[in-house]
Amino acid sequence: MRVLLDTCVWGGARATLEAAGHDVEWTGDWVEDPGDAEILRHATVEGRLLITLDKDFGELVIVRGQPHVGIVRLVNLSATEQGAMSVQVLQRYEAELRAGAIVTVEPGRVRVRPGTDPP
């Protein structure tokens, strides 16, 4: 899958995702942070699933109706757990994410908010 890692996700997660065959871009490599709305827009235009720790993306999508191609939100996971958990979630929930789901991952719990087919 094509993935955009938000800056708040540990940069080392990138190598884990790439080793699993994913095409990964990390906003931590960008010159500056353009803000959440622009990050989500970039992910959508590039056809990239967004992986973040930030709950504000859910508000952009649910309340403001900003389009997206799937979001994984990691909650209370250590930096070193983020990559492996992301790989597991992408594998297990690929169909749901491709349909625009928002998947929230916490230790011992995964919640899926179904989406509609992405733009």
VEXPA-177463 format. One record per residue (C-alpha): residue in three letters; chain; residue number from 1; x, y, z. Coordinates in Angstrom, 3 decimals. Example, Ala and Ser with C-alpha at 12.3 -4.5 7.8 and 13.67 -1.06 7.14 Angstrom:
BEGIN
{pt "ala", "A", 1, {12.300, -4.500, 7.800}} {pt "ser", "A", 2, {13.670, -1.060, 7.140}} 
END
This chain:
BEGIN
{pt "met", "A", 1, {0.000, 0.000, 0.000}} {pt "arg", "A", 2, {0.979, 3.620, -0.452}} {pt "val", "A", 3, {1.387, 5.169, 2.999}} {pt "leu", "A", 4, {1.967, 8.654, 4.388}} {pt "leu", "A", 5, {3.416, 8.636, 7.906}} {pt "asp", "A", 6, {2.626, 11.746, 9.915}} {pt "thr", "A", 7, {5.550, 13.465, 11.636}} {pt "cys", "A", 8, {4.304, 12.338, 15.041}} {pt "val", "A", 9, {4.853, 8.679, 14.056}} {pt "trp", "A", 10, {8.351, 7.446, 14.852}} {pt "gly", "A", 11, {10.497, 7.702, 11.722}} {pt "gly", "A", 12, {11.857, 4.205, 12.349}} {pt "ala", "A", 13, {8.405, 2.809, 11.548}} {pt "arg", "A", 14, {9.128, 3.660, 7.935}} {pt "ala", "A", 15, {11.770, 0.925, 7.587}} {pt "thr", "A", 16, {9.427, -1.674, 9.071}} {pt "leu", "A", 17, {6.643, -0.717, 6.657}} {pt "glu", "A", 18, {9.018, -0.643, 3.673}} {pt "ala", "A", 19, {10.414, -4.059, 4.605}} {pt "ala", "A", 20, {6.824, -5.339, 4.440}} {pt "gly", "A", 21, {6.554, -4.015, 0.878}} {pt "his", "A", 22, {4.765, -0.714, 1.436}} {pt "asp", "A", 23, {5.593, 2.521, -0.409}} {pt "val", "A", 24, {6.159, 4.989, 2.438}} {pt "glu", "A", 25, {6.542, 8.754, 2.612}} {pt "trp", "A", 26, {7.205, 10.390, 6.012}} {pt "thr", "A", 27, {6.194, 14.000, 6.649}} {pt "gly", "A", 28, {9.206, 14.262, 8.970}} {pt "asp", "A", 29, {11.308, 14.499, 5.795}} {pt "trp", "A", 30, {9.410, 17.586, 4.622}} {pt "val", "A", 31, {11.041, 21.000, 5.005}} {pt "glu", "A", 32, {8.139, 22.303, 7.083}} {pt "asp", "A", 33, {4.855, 21.100, 8.544}} {pt "pro", "A", 34, {2.043, 22.487, 6.353}} {pt "gly", "A", 35, {-0.685, 21.615, 8.885}} {pt "asp", "A", 36, {-3.122, 18.756, 9.206}} {pt "ala", "A", 37, {-5.519, 19.795, 6.426}} {pt "glu", "A", 38, {-2.695, 19.993, 3.887}} {pt "ile", "A", 39, {-1.169, 16.703, 5.061}} {pt "leu", "A", 40, {-4.535, 14.979, 4.597}} {pt "arg", "A", 41, {-5.003, 16.630, 1.192}} {pt "his", "A", 42, {-1.529, 15.483, 0.107}} {pt "ala", "A", 43, {-2.262, 11.919, 1.221}} {pt "thr", "A", 44, {-5.520, 11.942, -0.732}} {pt "val", "A", 45, {-4.025, 13.387, -3.922}} {pt "glu", "A", 46, {-1.143, 10.880, -3.758}} {pt "gly", "A", 47, {-3.474, 7.972, -2.983}} {pt "arg", "A", 48, {-1.745, 7.339, 0.336}} {pt "leu", "A", 49, {-3.235, 5.945, 3.504}} {pt "leu", "A", 50, {-2.400, 8.216, 6.450}} {pt "ile", "A", 51, {-0.884, 6.768, 9.627}} {pt "thr", "A", 52, {-0.895, 9.192, 12.557}} {pt "leu", "A", 53, {-1.105, 9.583, 16.316}} {pt "asp", "A", 54, {-3.186, 12.750, 15.941}} {pt "lys", "A", 55, {-6.954, 12.635, 16.520}} {pt "asp", "A", 56, {-7.456, 15.932, 14.647}} {pt "phe", "A", 57, {-7.510, 14.083, 11.315}} {pt "gly", "A", 58, {-10.713, 12.346, 12.382}} {pt "glu", "A", 59, {-12.333, 15.734, 12.929}} {pt "leu", "A", 60, {-11.209, 16.917, 9.500}} {pt "val", "A", 61, {-12.805, 13.855, 7.927}} {pt "ile", "A", 62, {-15.896, 13.302, 10.061}} {pt "val", "A", 63, {-16.914, 16.864, 10.953}} {pt "arg", "A", 64, {-15.558, 18.834, 8.007}} {pt "gly", "A", 65, {-15.992, 16.151, 5.363}} {pt "gln", "A", 66, {-12.439, 16.357, 4.013}} {pt "pro", "A", 67, {-11.792, 13.445, 1.623}} {pt "his", "A", 68, {-9.229, 10.768, 2.440}} {pt "val", "A", 69, {-8.154, 7.302, 1.344}} {pt "gly", "A", 70, {-8.044, 5.695, 4.796}} {pt "ile", "A", 71, {-6.563, 6.609, 8.161}} {pt "val", "A", 72, {-4.836, 4.552, 10.846}} {pt "arg", "A", 73, {-4.597, 6.270, 14.230}} {pt "leu", "A", 74, {-2.154, 4.752, 16.705}} {pt "val", "A", 75, {-2.959, 5.416, 20.383}} {pt "asn", "A", 76, {-0.679, 4.759, 23.356}} {pt "leu", "A", 77, {1.798, 2.605, 21.453}} {pt "ser", "A", 78, {5.511, 2.987, 22.103}} {pt "ala", "A", 79, {7.627, 4.266, 19.233}} {pt "thr", "A", 80, {9.141, 0.830, 18.702}} {pt "glu", "A", 81, {5.669, -0.793, 18.469}} {pt "gln", "A", 82, {4.344, 1.626, 15.845}} {pt "gly", "A", 83, {5.910, 0.049, 12.759}} {pt "ala", "A", 84, {5.033, -3.579, 13.516}} {pt "met", "A", 85, {1.496, -2.673, 14.579}} {pt "ser", "A", 86, {1.012, -0.603, 11.425}} {pt "val", "A", 87, {2.092, -3.556, 9.272}} {pt "gln", "A", 88, {-0.363, -5.841, 11.088}} {pt "val", "A", 89, {-3.230, -3.359, 10.733}} {pt "leu", "A", 90, {-2.564, -2.767, 7.031}} {pt "gln", "A", 91, {-2.581, -6.504, 6.430}} {pt "arg", "A", 92, {-5.681, -7.273, 8.526}} {pt "tyr", "A", 93, {-7.808, -4.244, 7.558}} {pt "glu", "A", 94, {-6.639, -3.614, 3.988}} {pt "ala", "A", 95, {-10.118, -3.924, 2.444}} {pt "glu", "A", 96, {-11.690, -1.633, 5.027}} {pt "leu", "A", 97, {-8.937, 0.956, 4.655}} {pt "arg", "A", 98, {-9.198, 0.888, 0.865}} {pt "ala", "A", 99, {-12.906, 1.683, 1.344}} {pt "gly", "A", 100, {-11.996, 4.765, 3.417}} {pt "ala", "A", 101, {-12.170, 3.394, 6.958}} {pt "ile", "A", 102, {-10.634, 5.040, 9.977}} {pt "val", "A", 103, {-8.915, 2.389, 12.094}} {pt "thr", "A", 104, {-7.962, 3.294, 15.658}} {pt "val", "A", 105, {-5.394, 1.011, 17.270}} {pt "glu", "A", 106, {-4.750, 0.867, 20.995}} {pt "pro", "A", 107, {-3.003, -1.802, 23.051}} {pt "gly", "A", 108, {-5.440, -4.729, 23.105}} {pt "arg", "A", 109, {-8.122, -2.960, 21.047}} {pt "val", "A", 110, {-8.850, -2.048, 17.427}} {pt "arg", "A", 111, {-11.861, 0.048, 16.356}} {pt "val", "A", 112, {-12.928, 0.389, 12.737}} {pt "arg", "A", 113, {-15.115, 3.240, 11.568}} {pt "pro", "A", 114, {-16.276, 2.143, 8.120}} {pt "gly", "A", 115, {-15.855, 4.521, 5.253}} {pt "thr", "A", 116, {-17.218, 4.805, 1.815}} {pt "asp", "A", 117, {-15.131, 4.211, -1.250}} {pt "pro", "A", 118, {-12.401, 6.879, -1.275}} {pt "pro", "A", 119, {-12.138, 9.594, -3.940}} 
END
